[in-house]
Amino acid sequence: MDIMYKSTRNNNEKVTASQAILKGLADDGGLYVPETLPALDVDLNDLKDMSYQEVAYVVMKQLLTDFTEEELKYCIGQAYDKKFDNPSIAPMKNANGAYFLELFHGSTIAFKDMALSILPYLLTTSAKKNNVNNEIVILTATSGDTGKAALAGFADVPGTKIIVFYPKSGVSPIQEKQMITQRGNNTYVVGIHGNFDDAQTGVKNMFNDKELADIMDKAGYQFSSANSINIGRLVPQIVYYVYAYSRLVKEGSIKAGDKINVVVPTGNFGNILASYYAKEMGLPINRFICASNENKVLFDFFETGCYDRNREFILTSSPSMDILISSNLERLIYKIAGNDAEANKAFMESLSAEGRYEITDKMKSGLSDFVGGYATEEDTRNIISKIYKNDNYIIDTHTAVAAYVYEQYVSRTKDSTVTVIASTASPYKFTRSVMNAIDSSYDSKTDFELVDELNRLSGVAVPQAIEDIRTAPVLHDTVVDADDMCKQVKNILGI
C-alpha cells in the first residue's frame, strides 16, 4: 500500500514521501504527516537477529513507499557506515537503573547524525525521482547540534547548498567551533543576534515567502529543510527505538511483546514524536517520559493542556533544548485533534498571534501515555556527578536532564518497567558543563584541556569530531540581526 503524506493544516493536499522530503514544509506552513501509520510487517522476535541497517530497511520501507528497494537500501548503506565509530551504530549502556541508548556515535557526536547521515541521500534521490533540476538550498536553524550534523551530511553534495543559522550566544563553545570550521564549497554558517526561536521563526518565514520562492526559482534554486520538521528527518528516528527494543530482546532483558518505557530529553519534540510513531506502528511502549530543562514549556503543556511560550527564555547547560516553540508538537496536536486540519490550524494561528493555545479535554485524553518532567541546572549537575561516581559512566547535560526526570518518575510512581533513555550527545560536546558537574575545580582549565581530562576519567577515546577542531581554522564568521536573515540568504545565493 502506498503511503501518502498530507499537511497538518490542510487535509486536501496529498504528496508522496519523496515529494514531502523535497518540500520540507507544506505550502500552507503545515508539517507533512503520513495519512496512516502502517504496522511493522515483521515479528518482533525476528528483529533481534538483524543489524541496524536491516532494521532501518524494515521500518523505512513501510513509510517511504515510493522509494524502490534498491534506492532505499542505497540510502541506508551510504548513511550507516564507517562514519559511525561503533559497528552497532546505536549501542546501549546499562546504568542507574535504565538503558542509555547512545545515539552519538556518528561523525558529529550527537543524535542528529542518526537522521542527518541519511537525509542527503533521501533528498537527492527524491530530486531525481521528481525530475527536479533546481539546485536544492538546505535552509536550517539550529540550537547547536542539527547545524553541524546537517553541514557534515550535505558538505560538497552535488546539486545542493546548505545555509545554517544559529544563535551566536546560545550554543556551547564546542558546538560553535564545530560549525564555524566546517569545510565545503556549498556550506554557509551564519550567527544571529537572538535565540533559537528567532532563528527558527526566520527560517519558517522564508519557507512561507512566495515572492522569495519565485525569485529563487527564476535563479535555479529551491528551498528544502534539514530541520526536524522534514519528514525525512523523522522517519529515520523511528528506527533506533525499534532497534533498541530488538537489542533488549536479544540480550534477554525483555521478551518480545513486553512493554518498555522511553525517556527523551526534548526541545523541538521530534525525537520523542519518533518513539510515539514507533508505538503507533506496533512497538510495545508503555510510557513516553518527556524531559525538559528549565525552559519547561512542554512540561507545563503536559501538566495543564495549555501551550504557552510567553515566558522568559533561559540559557542553560543543555542548549539544544533551549526552545520555547516545539515545532514537532504540531504533528501530535493534529493527531489528538482527530486529524482535524482546521482545528490544528486554529491552534497554530493562536500560537503565532498570542503565543499560546489550549487543547480540549477530549484531546488531553489522547496524551495519557505521555508524562512530563523537568530538571533544574542543579539537578542536571547532580545527576551527572551521581552516575559518574556510582557507575563510572559520564553522560552529557541533555542526557542528564532525561536521567534526572526518569529518576523522579520512578520515585513517584514505583514503575519498574524496563526503560530506554535516549542519550542524545557525547559528553565531549559539553565538556565544561560536564566536568564542572564532576568537580568545580576543572573550571580553570581550557576547553581542550578539559577534553583530555574527560578522556582520562571516562576511558572513552576522544572522538574524531573533537580532534578535528583542535586546530581547525575559522571559515565562517558572519553574524547578522534576526531581521536580516532573508537579506543574508539572498547575498549568499547572489539573487
Secondary structure, DSSP 8 states (H G I E B T S, - for coil): ----EEETTEEEEEE-HHHHHHHSS-TTS--EEESS-----S-TTGGGG--HHHHHHHHHHHH-TTS-HHHHHHHHHHHSSTTSSSTTSS-EEEETTEEEEE---STTSBTTHHHHTTHHHHHHHHHHHTT--SEEEEEEE-SSHHHHHHHHHHTT-TTEEEEEEEETTSS-HHHHHHHHT---TTEEEEEEES-HHHHHHHHHHHHT-HHHHHHHHHTTEEEE--STTSHHHHHHHHHHHHHHHHHHHHTTSS-TT--EEEEEE-SSSHHHHHHHHHHHTT--EEEEEEEE-S--HHHHHHHHSEEE--S-----S-GGG--S--TTHHHHHHHHTTS-HHHHHHHHHHHHHHSEEE--HHHHHTTTTEEEEE--HHHHHHHHHHHHHHHS----HHHHHHHHHHHHHHHHH-----EEEEE-B-GGGGHHHHHHHH-GGGGGS-HHHHHHHHHHHH-----HHHHTTSS------EEEEGGGHHHHHHHHHT-
